[in-house]
Amino acid sequence: MEEYDILNYLKNAYNTLHLDGYYDGITDSRVIKAGLDNAYKIMEKIK
């Protein structure tokens, strides 16, 4: 199940940081922080 956790974190990080943050122009710091939190979770899992 761990691979599904990482995949979900990746989807969330991509959607939040790239699609919402870049394409849709959402600059709310809470949204960006949520995306970065997902990215950090991925990094922790692959250490």
PyMOL Python script that loads the backbone (N, CA, C, O; Angstrom):
from pymol import cmd

cmd.read_pdbstr("""\
ATOM      1  N   MET A   1       0.805  -1.202   0.000  1.00  0.00           N
ATOM      2  CA  MET A   1       0.000   0.000   0.000  1.00  0.00           C
ATOM      3  C   MET A   1       0.847   1.264   0.000  1.00  0.00           C
ATOM      4  O   MET A   1       0.352   2.341  -0.332  1.00  0.00           O
ATOM      5  N   GLU A   2       2.098   1.146   0.363  1.00  0.00           N
ATOM      6  CA  GLU A   2       2.942   2.338   0.431  1.00  0.00           C
ATOM      7  C   GLU A   2       3.086   3.017  -0.930  1.00  0.00           C
ATOM      8  O   GLU A   2       3.158   4.243  -1.010  1.00  0.00           O
ATOM      9  N   GLU A   3       3.128   2.211  -2.008  1.00  0.00           N
ATOM     10  CA  GLU A   3       3.252   2.819  -3.333  1.00  0.00           C
ATOM     11  C   GLU A   3       2.028   3.669  -3.671  1.00  0.00           C
ATOM     12  O   GLU A   3       2.136   4.657  -4.397  1.00  0.00           O
ATOM     13  N   TYR A   4       0.867   3.285  -3.147  1.00  0.00           N
ATOM     14  CA  TYR A   4      -0.331   4.087  -3.387  1.00  0.00           C
ATOM     15  C   TYR A   4      -0.299   5.381  -2.580  1.00  0.00           C
ATOM     16  O   TYR A   4      -0.808   6.408  -3.029  1.00  0.00           O
ATOM     17  N   ASP A   5       0.298   5.333  -1.390  1.00  0.00           N
ATOM     18  CA  ASP A   5       0.461   6.547  -0.596  1.00  0.00           C
ATOM     19  C   ASP A   5       1.328   7.553  -1.348  1.00  0.00           C
ATOM     20  O   ASP A   5       0.987   8.731  -1.454  1.00  0.00           O
ATOM     21  N   ILE A   6       2.444   7.070  -1.864  1.00  0.00           N
ATOM     22  CA  ILE A   6       3.359   7.950  -2.594  1.00  0.00           C
ATOM     23  C   ILE A   6       2.680   8.504  -3.844  1.00  0.00           C
ATOM     24  O   ILE A   6       2.833   9.683  -4.163  1.00  0.00           O
ATOM     25  N   LEU A   7       1.941   7.669  -4.544  1.00  0.00           N
ATOM     26  CA  LEU A   7       1.234   8.124  -5.742  1.00  0.00           C
ATOM     27  C   LEU A   7       0.212   9.207  -5.398  1.00  0.00           C
ATOM     28  O   LEU A   7       0.086  10.196  -6.121  1.00  0.00           O
ATOM     29  N   ASN A   8      -0.509   9.025  -4.306  1.00  0.00           N
ATOM     30  CA  ASN A   8      -1.479  10.043  -3.895  1.00  0.00           C
ATOM     31  C   ASN A   8      -0.792  11.344  -3.510  1.00  0.00           C
ATOM     32  O   ASN A   8      -1.273  12.425  -3.851  1.00  0.00           O
ATOM     33  N   TYR A   9       0.340  11.251  -2.794  1.00  0.00           N
ATOM     34  CA  TYR A   9       1.089  12.465  -2.459  1.00  0.00           C
ATOM     35  C   TYR A   9       1.567  13.168  -3.726  1.00  0.00           C
ATOM     36  O   TYR A   9       1.525  14.395  -3.815  1.00  0.00           O
ATOM     37  N   LEU A  10       2.021  12.386  -4.707  1.00  0.00           N
ATOM     38  CA  LEU A  10       2.492  12.962  -5.963  1.00  0.00           C
ATOM     39  C   LEU A  10       1.363  13.664  -6.712  1.00  0.00           C
ATOM     40  O   LEU A  10       1.535  14.781  -7.201  1.00  0.00           O
ATOM     41  N   LYS A  11       0.214  13.010  -6.799  1.00  0.00           N
ATOM     42  CA  LYS A  11      -0.937  13.630  -7.469  1.00  0.00           C
ATOM     43  C   LYS A  11      -1.335  14.933  -6.792  1.00  0.00           C
ATOM     44  O   LYS A  11      -1.581  15.945  -7.449  1.00  0.00           O
ATOM     45  N   ASN A  12      -1.393  14.887  -5.464  1.00  0.00           N
ATOM     46  CA  ASN A  12      -1.780  16.083  -4.719  1.00  0.00           C
ATOM     47  C   ASN A  12      -0.766  17.206  -4.888  1.00  0.00           C
ATOM     48  O   ASN A  12      -1.144  18.361  -5.086  1.00  0.00           O
ATOM     49  N   ALA A  13       0.513  16.876  -4.811  1.00  0.00           N
ATOM     50  CA  ALA A  13       1.551  17.894  -4.973  1.00  0.00           C
ATOM     51  C   ALA A  13       1.499  18.492  -6.380  1.00  0.00           C
ATOM     52  O   ALA A  13       1.579  19.710  -6.541  1.00  0.00           O
ATOM     53  N   TYR A  14       1.366  17.645  -7.390  1.00  0.00           N
ATOM     54  CA  TYR A  14       1.300  18.117  -8.775  1.00  0.00           C
ATOM     55  C   TYR A  14       0.085  19.017  -8.986  1.00  0.00           C
ATOM     56  O   TYR A  14       0.195  20.108  -9.545  1.00  0.00           O
ATOM     57  N   ASN A  15      -1.070  18.545  -8.532  1.00  0.00           N
ATOM     58  CA  ASN A  15      -2.283  19.345  -8.723  1.00  0.00           C
ATOM     59  C   ASN A  15      -2.205  20.678  -7.990  1.00  0.00           C
ATOM     60  O   ASN A  15      -2.585  21.716  -8.533  1.00  0.00           O
ATOM     61  N   THR A  16      -1.717  20.646  -6.774  1.00  0.00           N
ATOM     62  CA  THR A  16      -1.676  21.860  -5.970  1.00  0.00           C
ATOM     63  C   THR A  16      -0.628  22.842  -6.468  1.00  0.00           C
ATOM     64  O   THR A  16      -0.927  24.017  -6.682  1.00  0.00           O
ATOM     65  N   LEU A  17       0.596  22.367  -6.652  1.00  0.00           N
ATOM     66  CA  LEU A  17       1.689  23.276  -6.993  1.00  0.00           C
ATOM     67  C   LEU A  17       1.699  23.663  -8.467  1.00  0.00           C
ATOM     68  O   LEU A  17       1.895  24.832  -8.800  1.00  0.00           O
ATOM     69  N   HIS A  18       1.494  22.710  -9.334  1.00  0.00           N
ATOM     70  CA  HIS A  18       1.625  22.987 -10.768  1.00  0.00           C
ATOM     71  C   HIS A  18       0.321  23.496 -11.375  1.00  0.00           C
ATOM     72  O   HIS A  18       0.282  24.573 -11.971  1.00  0.00           O
ATOM     73  N   LEU A  19      -0.735  22.721 -11.220  1.00  0.00           N
ATOM     74  CA  LEU A  19      -1.988  23.107 -11.871  1.00  0.00           C
ATOM     75  C   LEU A  19      -2.662  24.283 -11.170  1.00  0.00           C
ATOM     76  O   LEU A  19      -2.984  25.291 -11.798  1.00  0.00           O
ATOM     77  N   ASP A  20      -2.874  24.142  -9.853  1.00  0.00           N
ATOM     78  CA  ASP A  20      -3.544  25.220  -9.132  1.00  0.00           C
ATOM     79  C   ASP A  20      -2.642  26.442  -8.973  1.00  0.00           C
ATOM     80  O   ASP A  20      -3.058  27.568  -9.247  1.00  0.00           O
ATOM     81  N   GLY A  21      -1.419  26.217  -8.533  1.00  0.00           N
ATOM     82  CA  GLY A  21      -0.520  27.325  -8.249  1.00  0.00           C
ATOM     83  C   GLY A  21      -0.015  28.036  -9.485  1.00  0.00           C
ATOM     84  O   GLY A  21       0.026  29.266  -9.520  1.00  0.00           O
ATOM     85  N   TYR A  22       0.368  27.282 -10.499  1.00  0.00           N
ATOM     86  CA  TYR A  22       0.955  27.906 -11.690  1.00  0.00           C
ATOM     87  C   TYR A  22      -0.110  28.274 -12.716  1.00  0.00           C
ATOM     88  O   TYR A  22      -0.231  29.441 -13.088  1.00  0.00           O
ATOM     89  N   TYR A  23      -0.874  27.303 -13.173  1.00  0.00           N
ATOM     90  CA  TYR A  23      -1.831  27.569 -14.253  1.00  0.00           C
ATOM     91  C   TYR A  23      -3.025  28.390 -13.794  1.00  0.00           C
ATOM     92  O   TYR A  23      -3.475  29.291 -14.501  1.00  0.00           O
ATOM     93  N   ASP A  24      -3.541  28.077 -12.604  1.00  0.00           N
ATOM     94  CA  ASP A  24      -4.726  28.796 -12.141  1.00  0.00           C
ATOM     95  C   ASP A  24      -4.380  30.047 -11.341  1.00  0.00           C
ATOM     96  O   ASP A  24      -5.260  30.848 -11.026  1.00  0.00           O
ATOM     97  N   GLY A  25      -3.116  30.216 -11.016  1.00  0.00           N
ATOM     98  CA  GLY A  25      -2.673  31.429 -10.341  1.00  0.00           C
ATOM     99  C   GLY A  25      -3.067  31.541  -8.881  1.00  0.00           C
ATOM    100  O   GLY A  25      -3.148  32.644  -8.342  1.00  0.00           O
ATOM    101  N   ILE A  26      -3.311  30.415  -8.240  1.00  0.00           N
ATOM    102  CA  ILE A  26      -3.657  30.451  -6.822  1.00  0.00           C
ATOM    103  C   ILE A  26      -2.373  30.706  -6.035  1.00  0.00           C
ATOM    104  O   ILE A  26      -1.421  29.929  -6.114  1.00  0.00           O
ATOM    105  N   THR A  27      -2.356  31.792  -5.284  1.00  0.00           N
ATOM    106  CA  THR A  27      -1.147  32.165  -4.551  1.00  0.00           C
ATOM    107  C   THR A  27      -1.348  32.151  -3.042  1.00  0.00           C
ATOM    108  O   THR A  27      -0.488  32.634  -2.304  1.00  0.00           O
ATOM    109  N   ASP A  28      -2.458  31.612  -2.574  1.00  0.00           N
ATOM    110  CA  ASP A  28      -2.710  31.515  -1.144  1.00  0.00           C
ATOM    111  C   ASP A  28      -1.618  30.655  -0.504  1.00  0.00           C
ATOM    112  O   ASP A  28      -1.390  29.521  -0.925  1.00  0.00           O
ATOM    113  N   SER A  29      -0.959  31.187   0.492  1.00  0.00           N
ATOM    114  CA  SER A  29       0.171  30.484   1.100  1.00  0.00           C
ATOM    115  C   SER A  29      -0.247  29.151   1.720  1.00  0.00           C
ATOM    116  O   SER A  29       0.566  28.229   1.782  1.00  0.00           O
ATOM    117  N   ARG A  30      -1.476  29.030   2.174  1.00  0.00           N
ATOM    118  CA  ARG A  30      -1.937  27.762   2.754  1.00  0.00           C
ATOM    119  C   ARG A  30      -2.030  26.678   1.685  1.00  0.00           C
ATOM    120  O   ARG A  30      -1.742  25.512   1.954  1.00  0.00           O
ATOM    121  N   VAL A  31      -2.429  27.057   0.482  1.00  0.00           N
ATOM    122  CA  VAL A  31      -2.521  26.097  -0.620  1.00  0.00           C
ATOM    123  C   VAL A  31      -1.124  25.641  -1.031  1.00  0.00           C
ATOM    124  O   VAL A  31      -0.887  24.448  -1.220  1.00  0.00           O
ATOM    125  N   ILE A  32      -0.206  26.587  -1.169  1.00  0.00           N
ATOM    126  CA  ILE A  32       1.171  26.256  -1.548  1.00  0.00           C
ATOM    127  C   ILE A  32       1.814  25.384  -0.468  1.00  0.00           C
ATOM    128  O   ILE A  32       2.512  24.419  -0.780  1.00  0.00           O
ATOM    129  N   LYS A  33       1.580  25.724   0.797  1.00  0.00           N
ATOM    130  CA  LYS A  33       2.128  24.920   1.902  1.00  0.00           C
ATOM    131  C   LYS A  33       1.597  23.492   1.848  1.00  0.00           C
ATOM    132  O   LYS A  33       2.355  22.551   2.079  1.00  0.00           O
ATOM    133  N   ALA A  34       0.325  23.312   1.551  1.00  0.00           N
ATOM    134  CA  ALA A  34      -0.248  21.964   1.453  1.00  0.00           C
ATOM    135  C   ALA A  34       0.444  21.169   0.345  1.00  0.00           C
ATOM    136  O   ALA A  34       0.723  19.983   0.518  1.00  0.00           O
ATOM    137  N   GLY A  35       0.723  21.811  -0.788  1.00  0.00           N
ATOM    138  CA  GLY A  35       1.434  21.138  -1.876  1.00  0.00           C
ATOM    139  C   GLY A  35       2.852  20.773  -1.486  1.00  0.00           C
ATOM    140  O   GLY A  35       3.325  19.679  -1.794  1.00  0.00           O
ATOM    141  N   LEU A  36       3.536  21.692  -0.803  1.00  0.00           N
ATOM    142  CA  LEU A  36       4.899  21.411  -0.359  1.00  0.00           C
ATOM    143  C   LEU A  36       4.924  20.318   0.707  1.00  0.00           C
ATOM    144  O   LEU A  36       5.848  19.505   0.741  1.00  0.00           O
ATOM    145  N   ASP A  37       3.921  20.295   1.570  1.00  0.00           N
ATOM    146  CA  ASP A  37       3.839  19.230   2.573  1.00  0.00           C
ATOM    147  C   ASP A  37       3.763  17.858   1.902  1.00  0.00           C
ATOM    148  O   ASP A  37       4.389  16.903   2.360  1.00  0.00           O
ATOM    149  N   ASN A  38       3.003  17.768   0.831  1.00  0.00           N
ATOM    150  CA  ASN A  38       2.930  16.502   0.083  1.00  0.00           C
ATOM    151  C   ASN A  38       4.277  16.156  -0.541  1.00  0.00           C
ATOM    152  O   ASN A  38       4.685  14.994  -0.539  1.00  0.00           O
ATOM    153  N   ALA A  39       4.962  17.152  -1.071  1.00  0.00           N
ATOM    154  CA  ALA A  39       6.282  16.912  -1.662  1.00  0.00           C
ATOM    155  C   ALA A  39       7.259  16.423  -0.597  1.00  0.00           C
ATOM    156  O   ALA A  39       8.046  15.511  -0.853  1.00  0.00           O
ATOM    157  N   TYR A  40       7.218  17.020   0.595  1.00  0.00           N
ATOM    158  CA  TYR A  40       8.104  16.585   1.681  1.00  0.00           C
ATOM    159  C   TYR A  40       7.780  15.158   2.125  1.00  0.00           C
ATOM    160  O   TYR A  40       8.686  14.401   2.472  1.00  0.00           O
ATOM    161  N   LYS A  41       6.502  14.784   2.120  1.00  0.00           N
ATOM    162  CA  LYS A  41       6.120  13.425   2.493  1.00  0.00           C
ATOM    163  C   LYS A  41       6.701  12.418   1.503  1.00  0.00           C
ATOM    164  O   LYS A  41       7.140  11.337   1.895  1.00  0.00           O
ATOM    165  N   ILE A  42       6.701  12.773   0.226  1.00  0.00           N
ATOM    166  CA  ILE A  42       7.306  11.896  -0.781  1.00  0.00           C
ATOM    167  C   ILE A  42       8.789  11.729  -0.503  1.00  0.00           C
ATOM    168  O   ILE A  42       9.304  10.611  -0.521  1.00  0.00           O
ATOM    169  N   MET A  43       9.475  12.831  -0.247  1.00  0.00           N
ATOM    170  CA  MET A  43      10.908  12.775   0.014  1.00  0.00           C
ATOM    171  C   MET A  43      11.222  11.935   1.242  1.00  0.00           C
ATOM    172  O   MET A  43      12.201  11.189   1.245  1.00  0.00           O
ATOM    173  N   GLU A  44      10.410  12.045   2.279  1.00  0.00           N
ATOM    174  CA  GLU A  44      10.625  11.253   3.493  1.00  0.00           C
ATOM    175  C   GLU A  44      10.439   9.767   3.217  1.00  0.00           C
ATOM    176  O   GLU A  44      11.168   8.940   3.764  1.00  0.00           O
ATOM    177  N   LYS A  45       9.476   9.421   2.379  1.00  0.00           N
ATOM    178  CA  LYS A  45       9.202   8.000   2.096  1.00  0.00           C
ATOM    179  C   LYS A  45      10.300   7.359   1.265  1.00  0.00           C
ATOM    180  O   LYS A  45      10.536   6.157   1.381  1.00  0.00           O
ATOM    181  N   ILE A  46      10.979   8.143   0.422  1.00  0.00           N
ATOM    182  CA  ILE A  46      11.993   7.542  -0.453  1.00  0.00           C
ATOM    183  C   ILE A  46      13.395   7.614   0.133  1.00  0.00           C
ATOM    184  O   ILE A  46      14.346   7.139  -0.487  1.00  0.00           O
ATOM    185  N   LYS A  47      13.539   8.198   1.311  1.00  0.00           N
ATOM    186  CA  LYS A  47      14.859   8.234   1.945  1.00  0.00           C
ATOM    187  C   LYS A  47      15.334   6.852   2.301  1.00  0.00           C
ATOM    188  O   LYS A  47      16.428   6.696   2.843  1.00  0.00           O
TER     189      LYS A  47
END
""", "prot")
cmd.dss("prot")
cmd.show_as("cartoon", "prot")
cmd.util.cbc("prot")
cmd.orient("prot")
